[in-house]
Amino acid sequence: MVADFDLTSRSREALEPANYFLRYVRESGELVELSMRGTFLLTQQPALTKAMLELDEYRAGELNPDREHVLQDASRLADLAQRELQRDFPLLNAHAIVGVWGALESWIGDMCCRWVGLFPDRCDWGNRRIKVSPDDLLSDDPGQKAQVLLATLKADLKADEKLGVNQFESMLRPLGLSGPVPKLISDALFRMQQIRHIYAHRAGIADAVFVERCHSLMDCAVGERVHVDGKQMSVLTSAAVQYSHILHLRVEDLLFGTAEWPDELKS
């Protein structure tokens, strides 16, 4: 009984970083929604601005000296807002994708570090040799040792150069946490990773590599800005959350053998 409680406690500790990821995803979605709703209201602003301006002028008995500037500014903002509504907020959606991918990387990396310290018997390093400095080797901080170990492993595996979900699976494999991923989710994560890279490094402008990798998934030519609409942002973010769910289920399966897999998360 005590052993089961300890195992449950350690599994929860390993998965705790997911809380920060899920909170980020939730707040990111809320910010996008607030931005969209506020932008819609701006399209209605010129009429409201003019009505309030005329009432103020009537009450003051004279014209507002800034009348033309106030009306022009309201009209300018309304035009910008209408443009974004028509385009479906591509830059806002792309920035949300960049942030969510970063949060996904962060929580999986933190979980791996905790897993190494909490479940070293579940890891299989094979014949791998990892170079560490004497200071790191003699450190009394298990968390620091785990970070050094995983950073070296990540570099050895060239995990950051791997495509899509393989970026994570290559790191999870030595920890005993890798497994199959449904194609719809892996395809979405691949697309999400590529969009993240193109916006983080090329201001969203597609290059030949992006077009070659994503031509079957996105309609984009070299030199064009990659367009991310609201539906695509929702699909990609959902895939990131579903992948996080898969990792939770893998941990539960590995430690307790009791995970109940939804059909959509089965390969």
N, C-alpha and C positions, 0 to 999 in steps of 0.2 A: 504493500500500500504506500509506504514511504517512498519506495523506489519509483512507483508510478507518478506520485506527486512531484518528485524531483525531475523526472523526465518531462512532465507537462510544463513545469516551471521553466526549465531550460529551453524547451521548444518555443514557448511564448517569448522568452528573452531574445532568442535568435531572430524571431519574426517581428519584433517590436518596431524596427525601422520602417516597416510597411505603413505604420500609422502616419508617419510624416509624409510619405509619398501620397497616400490617399487624401490627406488633408490638403496637400498642394494641388492635387487634381481637382478636388472639390472647389477650392478657392479660385483656381484658374478658370474653371467653368463659370463660376459666379461672376468673376470680373468680365469675362467675355459677354455674358448676358447683360450685365449692367451697361457695358459699353454700347452694345447693340441697341438696347432700349433707349439709352440716353441719346444716341445718334438719331434714332427715329424721331424723338421729340424735337430735335433741332430742325427737322424739316418743317415743323409747324411753327417755328419761332418767329419768322418775319411777320405773320399776321398778328400774333400776340404782342410782339414788340411795337408794332405800329399802333395797335389799339391802346396800349398803355401809355405810349408817347403822346398820343392825341389827348387822352384824358388828363395827363399831367399838364399839357400845354393849356387845356381848357381851364383847369383849376388855377394855373398860374397867370392866365390872361396874356400869355406871350409865347412865341415859338421857342423851342429849345435850340440854343445856338449850335448844338452838336447833332441836330436832327439827321442830317444827311449821313454823317459818319455812323450813327447808331443804326440806321436802316440798312446802310450798305454792309455793315459788319454782320448783321443778322442774316442778310441775303447771302453773303459769302459763306457763312457757316452752314446755311441750309443747302447750298449747292454742294459743298463738300460732303455733307451728310448723305444727300441723295446719291452722290457718286458711290459712296461706300455701300449703301443699301443695294444699289444695282449690281455692284461687283461681289457682294456677299463677304466683305471684310477680309480680303485675302492676306493682308499683312498682319492683321490682328490674329487671325487663325494660325498663320505660320509661326508667329512669336509664341503662341500658346504651345504649339508642337515642340518648338525648341526647348521650352521650359519643362514640359512634361517628360521629354526624353532624358533631360538632365536629371530630373527627379527620379526617374526609373533607374538610371545608372547608379545614382547615389544610394538608393535603398538596397539594391541588390549587392553593391559593393560592401555596404555596412553589414548586411546579413551574412555575407561570406566570411567577413572578419569574425563576427560573433560565433559563427558555426565552427570555425577552426578551433577556437578556444573552448567552446562548450562540448563539442563532439569530435575530438581528435581521432577517436577510434573509428569514426565513419569515413575518414579521409584515406585516400589511397594515392600516395605520391610516387609509386613505382620505384624506378631507379634514378629518379630526378635528383640532381644535386643543385642546391641553391646557395649562392654566395651572399654572405651577410657580413657587415662590419663587426668588429669585436664589441663595440658599444651596444649595438642592437642585440648581439648574442647574449651579452651579460645583463641586459635590461631586466628589471623586476616586473615590468608591466606586460602582462600577457597580451593585452590589446595591441600594444606597440609591436610586439613580436609577430602577431597575426597580420598586422598591416604590412610589415616588411616582407613577410613570407608571401602574401598575396600580390604585393606590388612587383616582386621579383618574378612570381609565377605569371602574372599578367604580361610582363615584358617578354618573358621566355616564350609564351604562347602567341605573342603578338595579337592579343585579344582585341585591341582597339582597331586593328586592321581587318577584322573578320566582319562579314556582312550580316546585317539583321540580327536575328535571335542568336546566331552562332557567337556573337560577341559575348553573350552571357553564358551560353551553354558550354563554351570551352573552359570557362572558369568554374562552372558548377560541376563539371565531370569529375575532377579529382576529389571533390568534396562528397561525391556520391549522390548528388542532387540533380543530375541531368536527366533528360528524358525526351520523349517525342512531344511535338507541339503541333496542333491542328494547322493545316495549310492556310486557312483563312487568317489565323492569328499571326503565323510566321510571315506571310506575305505583307500583312498590314504593318508589322514591326520593321520589316525590311524597308518598306516605303517611308515609314516614319523616320528611320535612321537617315535615309538618303535626303529627305527634305530638311532634316535637322542640319546635316552637313552643308547642304547648298546654301542655307540661310545663315549659318554661322560663319561660313568662310567665303561666300561669293555673293552676299546680299540677295540671295534668292535667284540669281541668274544661272540658268542651266548651262552646264558645259557638256563636252562630248561624253565624258564618263557617266554623268547623270543620265543623259539621254539613252546611252547604250544599256545601262542597267535597268532603267525604268520605262522604256518605251512601250512595253506591254501593259504597264500599270497606270501610266499617266500620259496625257497628250501634251507634249512639250518639245520644242525645237531648241537647238543650240542658240544661245544668245537671248532667249526669252526668259522672262521671270516666271518661276514655277507658281502656278495659281493654286492656292489652298482655300477651298470654300468651307462653309460651315459643316456640311454633311461629311466631307472628308476628315475634317478635324475631329468630329465626333466619333467616326469609325476608328481612326487611328488611336485616339485616347482610350476608347473602349478596349481596343486590343491590348494596350499596355496594362489596363486594369485586369483584364482576363488572364494575361500572362502572370501577373502577380498572384491571382487566384490559383493558377496552376502550381506555382512554387509553394504556396500554402498547402495544397493537397499533396504534393510530393513529400513534404516534411511529415505530414500526418500519416501518409502511407508508410514511409520509411521507419518512423519511430513507433507507430501504433498499429499499422495495417488496417486502419478503419476508415480511410477517406472514402467519401461518396462523391464520385465524379459526375457532374452534369454532362449530359450527352454532347453539348456543344464544346466541351473541353476535352473530349476524348479524341484521340487521333484515329 
